[in-house]
Amino acid sequence: MSIEGKVALVTGGSGALGRVYALTLANKGCNIAVTGHSKLEKAEAVAEEIRALGRKAAAVKMDVSNLDEVQAGVQKIGAELGPVDILVNNAAFGIVRAVTLVNMSKADWDRDLAVNLTGAFNTIKCCLPGMLERGWGRIVNISSISGTMGGIGQCSYAATKAGLIGLTKTVALEGARKGVTCNAVVLGVFWGGSFYEVAPEFRERIIKRLAMRRAGDPQEVANVVAFLASEEASYVTGEAIEVSGGANLFTF
Ligand SMILES: NC(=O)c1ccc[n+]([C@@H]2O[C@H](COP(=O)([O-])OP(=O)(O)OC[C@H]3O[C@@H](n4cnc5c(N)ncnc54)[C@H](O)[C@@H]3O)[C@@H](O)[C@H]2O)c1
């Protein structure tokens, strides 16, 4: 797919799925910025893997909830790799905690919104102007079926993942005539990250209600992210594409 030489920023790119997005985009010819929000060791390790593929990479400290840090990070990426052409908003907080709304603290709610939703606003705010100016850009927001179906104990997480879809459609409209597309990928469950932390009996119950009766391999969603980031996806915008092995089908 023709994205050779483009610069991609993958937030949370040292996480389980983010790393696979970063490597997949690198394999398609992109130079990649991977962020870490507290320590940079994991982001550095992924950057090394990318360099081993013959691409340029930068590990950048960026707490996405902090606009100043995002601004500084995007500037650093510009200096090291060039301006961001592809933005994958993958960073998220608090995927596994199950806390009912009645028991959720306002502080936890605020933090989840700040990272998962305001975080995407912050990165888009810093990357979109350059994309519009250059007349080419791809934004892929990582949502979840929690956002489209809800989830017990996931009120803040579900609200942010639903919010990302509204944000996606609006950014898509604002970039539509200027070469910038914005899409959301709505994930089901994938082996990696938070799903490993779910108790085994819960994992089994979740998998039983999926039409494909299996959790996804991270590469199966990375392929969709890479397509949406590509030149070939030029006429796809404002979509929320579910990649879930049929989680929303009537399964029995
Ligand atoms: N694994 C799944 O089954 C699944 C399902 C649906 C959606 N998702 C979504 O996929 C994405 C990645 O999830 P994962 O399973 O790889 O989890 P993960 O915990 O491995 O990755 C999350 C990443 O976000 C980063 N992050 C957290 N807070 C941050 C902050 N303030 N600033 C910057 N980065 C921050 C973490 O450092 C980590 O790298 C998330 O958006 C998640 O909601 C995952």
The ligand as a MOL file (V3000), in Angstrom:
LIG
                    3D

  0  0  0     0  0            999 V3000
M  V30 BEGIN CTAB
M  V30 COUNTS 44 48 0 0 0
M  V30 BEGIN ATOM
M  V30 1 N -7.0940 -5.4470 23.7100 0
M  V30 2 C -8.3830 -5.4120 23.3900 0
M  V30 3 O -9.0550 -6.4350 23.3470 0
M  V30 4 C -9.0500 -4.0990 23.0550 0
M  V30 5 C -10.4240 -4.1040 22.7990 0
M  V30 6 C -11.0690 -2.9260 22.4440 0
M  V30 7 C -10.3330 -1.7540 22.3460 0
M  V30 8 N -8.9990 -1.7710 22.6270 0 CHG=1
M  V30 9 C -8.2800 -0.4950 22.5060 0
M  V30 10 O -7.0240 -0.6980 21.8970 0
M  V30 11 C -6.0770 0.2600 22.3970 0
M  V30 12 C -4.8290 -0.4470 22.8980 0
M  V30 13 O -5.1660 -1.3730 23.9040 0
M  V30 14 P -4.1840 -2.5520 24.3730 0
M  V30 15 O -5.0350 -3.7360 24.6070 0
M  V30 16 O -3.0170 -2.6370 23.4610 0 CHG=-1
M  V30 17 O -3.7700 -2.0110 25.8200 0
M  V30 18 P -2.3470 -1.5450 26.3700 0
M  V30 19 O -2.5950 -1.1910 27.8090 0
M  V30 20 O -1.3030 -2.5420 26.0590 0
M  V30 21 O -2.0640 -0.2070 25.5480 0
M  V30 22 C -2.5250 1.0550 25.9440 0
M  V30 23 C -1.4180 2.0530 25.6940 0
M  V30 24 O -1.8630 3.3690 26.0360 0
M  V30 25 C -0.8300 4.0210 26.7270 0
M  V30 26 N -1.3300 5.0950 27.5760 0
M  V30 27 C -2.0960 4.9940 28.6860 0
M  V30 28 N -2.3020 6.2120 29.2110 0
M  V30 29 C -1.6660 7.1100 28.4120 0
M  V30 30 C -1.5090 8.5080 28.4190 0
M  V30 31 N -2.0410 9.2790 29.3640 0
M  V30 32 N -0.7960 9.0960 27.4060 0
M  V30 33 C -0.2380 8.3350 26.4490 0
M  V30 34 N -0.3370 6.9940 26.3910 0
M  V30 35 C -1.0430 6.3980 27.3680 0
M  V30 36 C -0.1430 2.9150 27.5420 0
M  V30 37 O 1.1740 3.3010 27.8860 0
M  V30 38 C -0.1680 1.7720 26.5530 0
M  V30 39 O 0.9770 1.8120 25.7310 0
M  V30 40 C -6.8320 1.0600 23.4470 0
M  V30 41 O -7.3660 2.2250 22.8790 0
M  V30 42 C -7.9690 0.1410 23.8430 0
M  V30 43 O -9.0640 0.8460 24.3710 0
M  V30 44 C -8.3340 -2.9020 22.9900 0
M  V30 END ATOM
M  V30 BEGIN BOND
M  V30 1 1 1 2
M  V30 2 2 2 3
M  V30 3 1 2 4
M  V30 4 1 4 5
M  V30 5 2 4 44
M  V30 6 2 5 6
M  V30 7 1 6 7
M  V30 8 2 7 8
M  V30 9 1 8 9
M  V30 10 1 8 44
M  V30 11 1 9 10
M  V30 12 1 9 42
M  V30 13 1 10 11
M  V30 14 1 11 12
M  V30 15 1 11 40
M  V30 16 1 12 13
M  V30 17 1 13 14
M  V30 18 2 14 15
M  V30 19 1 14 16
M  V30 20 1 14 17
M  V30 21 1 17 18
M  V30 22 2 18 19
M  V30 23 1 18 20
M  V30 24 1 18 21
M  V30 25 1 21 22
M  V30 26 1 22 23
M  V30 27 1 23 24
M  V30 28 1 23 38
M  V30 29 1 24 25
M  V30 30 1 25 26
M  V30 31 1 25 36
M  V30 32 1 26 27
M  V30 33 1 26 35
M  V30 34 2 27 28
M  V30 35 1 28 29
M  V30 36 1 29 30
M  V30 37 2 29 35
M  V30 38 1 30 31
M  V30 39 2 30 32
M  V30 40 1 32 33
M  V30 41 2 33 34
M  V30 42 1 34 35
M  V30 43 1 36 37
M  V30 44 1 36 38
M  V30 45 1 38 39
M  V30 46 1 40 41
M  V30 47 1 40 42
M  V30 48 1 42 43
M  V30 END BOND
M  V30 END CTAB
M  END
